[in-house]
């Protein structure tokens, strides 16, 4: 039971940290390069869609376990300490709301997956479709030169 309570507390802290990063991304004291990185990290963290789907064994949880915490740590390092402290205090005072940024991030990841699936479909059609037509044509005697 204590483990479950610790995990819930860690999840709440992580959610608060992500929201503080979102606030830091809107703060005028945050450098532009950090804002661009923050936009990507926060959009991905709030997105319900993963870059690596969870149903893929081992790799599916890789982004939640390793990539996301690493990206958050890098983002925190890019932000001045005074700005981050101010944003953490603000995040503790208010609860995060669903935003257009989360929907934008989800849409971006979904479009990446659709593009990937479409590319595989085009490749498969070109690789296997042309071969099947050639085999069918040969079996029917179509396209063969008369002797």
N, C-alpha and C positions, 0 to 999 in steps of 0.2 A: 504494500500500500504506500509506503514511503517513497519507493521508486517512482510510482505514478505521480505523486505530488511533486517530486523533483522535476520530472519531465514536463509536467504542466507549467511549472514555474519557469523553466528554461524556455519553453515555447512562448510564454507571455513576454519574457525578456527579449527574446529574438524579435517578436512582433513589434515591441516598443522600439527596439533598435532600428528596425527597418523603417518605421514611421519617422524616427528622428533623422534618418538619412534622407527621407523624402523632404522633411522640413529643411534640412541642410541644403538640399538641392535648390530650394527656393530662396535661400538666404543670400543677401547681397555680398556677404563676406566670403562666400565660397568661390574659389577660382573656377573659371569656365571648363577647364579640362576635367576637374572633379565633378562638375555638374553633368557633363555628358556621360561620364562613367556611372554616376549615381542614377541617372535616368534609366540606363540599361539595367542596373542591378535592381532597382526598386520595381521597375516594370516586370522583370522576370520573377522577382520574389512574390509579388502580388498576383501574378498570373496563375490561373487555375490549370494552365497547360504547361507541361514540362518540355524542355528541349530534348531530353532523353526520357521517353515514356517509362512509367513505373513498372509496367508489365514485363519489361526486358530484365531477365534475372541479373542480379548484381549491379549491372550498369544503370539500371533504372533508378536506383536509389543514390547513385553516385553524385548527382547534382545537389540533392538535398543534404547529403552527409559531408561532402567535401567541397564542391564547387561554390555553392551558395555561401557557406560560412567564410570561405577564402575570399570571395568577392566582397563580402561585407567588411572583412578585416582590411582589405586593400582600400576600400572606399573610405573607411574611418581614418586611415593614415593620410589620405589625400586632403582631408578637411582640417583647417586650423582648429586647435584644441578649444579655443574660446567659443568658436562657432558651434562645435559639436556639443560642448557642455550646455550652451544655451538651447540648442535644439533638443537635447535629451530632456532638459527640464520642461520644455514646452510639450514634448511627447508624453511625459508623465502626467501633465495636467489635463490633456484632452485625449479622447479615444479616436483612433483613425476611422475615417468614413470611407465607404466605397467610392472610388473615384474613376474618372475617365482614363486615368493613367493605367489602372489595372486592366481595363477593357482594351486599351491600346496595346498593352504588352501581350495580352492573350491573343489578340487579333494578329499581331506580328508573328508570334510563335506558330499559330495555326497556319498562317500563310507560308511560313518556311516549310512546314510539314507538307502542305498541299503542293508546293513547288517541287519538293523532293519526290513525292509520290508521282507527280506528273512526269518528272524527268525519268524516273524508273519506267513508267508506262511507255513513254516515247522510245526509250532505249529497247525495252522488251519487244515492242512492235517492230522496230527496225531490225533487231537482231533475229527474231524468231518468225515474224510475219512474212518477211521476204523469202526466207528459206522454205517455209511451208508452201508458199505460192509456186516457187520454183519446183518443188517436189511434185506438187499436184499437176503442174503444167507438163512436166516430164512424163508422169504416169499416163496422162491423157494424150500425149503425143503432140501437145500444143507447143509451138515455137521450135519444133525440130525441122531441120532443113531436109527437103526431099532428096532422095538418092538418085 
